[in-house]
Amino acid sequence: MEFSEVLTILLPIAAMFLWNRTEANADRRDMNQKIDAHMKENKDLITAIQMEIKDFHGRLCAIEERNKK
């Protein structure tokens, strides 16, 4: 095999490798952003649920106090 034939084979392979690596990094960054957004949304939902539980517990305690009298 001549040098030019080796280059003809290796250069496109190297180019595809670099392109694939660039695309993989872009996909990874995109997925990390989506995961972060979902985590923030879940944290906000958990906070809202906790506040509802505290409110419900307070109202339940008030009803129990009224019924004791």
C-alpha positions in Angstrom: 0.0 0.0 0.0 1.3 3.4 -0.9 1.4 6.4 1.4 -1.3 8.2 -0.6 -3.6 5.2 -0.2 -3.1 5.1 3.5 -3.9 8.8 3.8 -7.0 8.3 1.7 -8.2 5.8 4.2 -7.0 7.4 7.4 -8.0 11.1 6.8 -11.7 10.4 6.5 -11.6 8.1 9.5 -9.9 10.8 11.6 -12.4 13.4 10.4 -15.3 11.2 11.2 -13.8 10.5 14.7 -13.4 14.2 15.4 -16.9 15.0 14.1 -18.4 12.2 16.2 -16.6 13.4 19.3 -17.9 17.0 18.8 -21.5 15.7 18.3 -21.2 13.6 21.4 -20.1 16.5 23.5 -22.9 18.7 22.2 -25.4 15.9 23.0 -23.9 15.5 26.5 -24.3 19.2 27.2 -27.9 19.2 26.0 -28.8 16.2 28.2 -27.1 17.9 31.2 -29.3 21.0 30.7 -32.4 18.9 30.4 -31.6 16.9 33.5 -30.8 20.1 35.5 -34.2 21.6 34.4 -36.0 18.4 35.5 -34.2 18.4 38.8 -35.2 22.0 39.4 -38.8 21.3 38.5 -38.9 18.2 40.8 -37.4 20.3 43.7 -40.0 23.0 43.2 -42.8 20.3 43.2 -41.4 18.7 46.4 -41.3 22.2 48.1 -44.9 22.8 47.1 -46.0 19.4 48.4 -44.2 20.0 51.7 -45.9 23.4 52.1 -49.3 21.7 51.4 -48.6 19.0 54.0 -47.7 21.7 56.6 -50.8 23.7 55.8 -53.0 20.6 56.0 -51.4 19.5 59.3 -52.0 23.0 60.8 -55.7 22.9 59.7 -56.1 19.4 61.1 -54.6 20.4 64.5 -56.9 23.4 64.6 -59.9 21.1 64.0 -58.8 18.7 66.7 -58.4 21.6 69.2 -61.9 22.8 68.4 -63.4 19.3 68.8 -61.7 18.9 72.3 -63.7 21.8 73.8 
